[in-house]
């Protein structure tokens, strides 16, 4: 029984077990997390103690009389009923299920499982894997990737970069490599309270602080080879302010009297970052508007135990006039919008929780000294400001948003609701790419708390390509990911620089000494050579699908697998020296190098371009429609250079 088990510690430093090692994970019922409608669950896979699996899995308990949320998703899913009995409903068809039954749920099927017993729990195992990507609606224009706006209260850390910003640049490059029109735009979140707080402590004007740190952010993105194609800095852009003001006027939001927090010692209104309290949903410490722990929104009235961030004194409530925006009229349309999207299970669960909130409204204006002024003498909430700007920024383009889970409410609820209110006929963004947190010492990185891993030292030591590959491998796509300086160094030195460079140098030596720096003819084909070509083709398809889904962690895995399999293939072919099959083996190795350049180009642009040039390839680095051998007799311009030239710094 689940209740009789204990959760075993998994260790502080996740390592991959040896192939012959068995590891056991046991659970206590108290370790389960909760969902609405009396459901407890625990994710089993992905599991940081082992390498990534091609599937995910969760253990769930439906309490007596409870049911799972009604939902659908692109991954295929199988339920294995371990204990109890209930009713499985899929696309309107219901069937009784009991212990021992196995249920397959096709992609995009709407389903839920209910426990029919009033006394006994129903326990089941869910196993899910990626199905085919859903058909995309016709593009409305060039793709414009718009990651969540960075707050200019400091520079970007590795957590930021591994999330929205690297993804936006990589997907833009992938679209362009396939011949599409794409770009990404950075909008700095100038008017956030966190910018004003940093300015207060630095004794500088907020606008000066915003300009300074936006410059730092852009410099770091440039060093990462991820510079945006367009930049909007709201505090410095009069056209932006006019457009947002016109959108606010169009909405004609009502003015209400409501309770808000105020610090009598500092004599300032406490909103957003100024208000330090506890989340009304999960009771975790949080600031105003959004909780970083459960990702749920809060209001000045619901945030509990509020203290002033500046003086740490308890706050008091007072009546203020504010404009508010109600999301209630748009809930039905938002639910339909969510159903149309390919969302991760985490985002779909959050979407359901957001829609379950009653009397859902957000503060649009508040008293304060920083932010865009409104005609009635208040300041526009920075969260609402960006929602007003969202449809304006993407005019004529197909917007695609990239964001962290703590901003899910904005992209799943507030932004589309405001867009529906302003331009109901305008299509909403057709894709949302969310990510979880990159943790440092088991805590979310935070610029305002100074809990970060800086990117600049790694970039200076290893260069942009290796840092981009590192960030892709660490990207917290479906669960939080641990990282520290030692892990980053080990990954780069032991898993990338050594193995990749060793293989590339070995290919160069073999081509130089055995084929005179020219691509050899393919003659006889052995079974292992045909199988290797098939594996390369499989990797090409998998890597392309991973880019399509925004799964950079899988992209990094495909690239590493390509190098590892190619090195293993080369070792297996060594006994063929002097035999006809040998030239085919060398030609296949060069095809693997060519494929590595093509597949890595969106993620590692400098490395890929250099490799392409050294192979003597003509033309652009287009996305491959198949694995191609180099033209026989073609001179490999830097065959000797493959062994002499280092593609990566030694570190």
ZITAHU-V165232 format. One record per run of one state. SS is the DSSP state (H for helix, E for strand, C for the rest). FROM is the first residue (numbers start at 1). TO is the last residue. Records with the same first field share a line. If there is no record, write none. Layout:
SS->FROM-TO / FROM-TO
//
This chain:
C->1-1 / 5-28 / 32-32 / 36-38 / 46-55 / 63-66 / 68-70 / 72-75 / 84-84 / 91-92 / 99-101 / 106-110 / 116-121 / 130-141 / 148-156 / 178-181 / 189-192 / 203-205 / 224-229 / 237-237 / 252-254 / 264-267 / 271-271 / 279-284 / 288-289 / 291-296 / 298-303 / 309-313 / 315-315 / 327-327 / 341-344 / 357-360 / 364-364 / 367-372 / 374-378 / 381-381 / 394-396 / 423-430 / 436-437 / 441-442 / 445-445 / 447-450 / 452-453 / 455-455 / 463-463 / 475-480 / 483-484 / 516-517 / 519-526 / 550-551 / 577-580 / 601-604 / 615-634 / 636-638 / 645-651
H->2-4 / 29-31 / 158-177 / 193-202 / 206-223 / 234-236 / 238-251 / 272-274 / 328-340 / 345-356 / 382-393 / 405-422 / 456-462 / 464-474 / 485-515 / 527-549 / 552-576 / 581-600 / 605-614 / 639-644
E->33-35 / 39-45 / 56-62 / 67-67 / 71-71 / 76-83 / 85-90 / 93-98 / 102-105 / 111-115 / 122-129 / 142-147 / 157-157 / 182-188 / 230-233 / 255-263 / 268-270 / 275-278 / 285-287 / 290-290 / 297-297 / 304-308 / 314-314 / 316-326 / 361-363 / 365-366 / 373-373 / 379-380 / 397-404 / 431-435 / 438-440 / 443-444 / 446-446 / 451-451 / 454-454 / 481-482 / 518-518 / 635-635
//
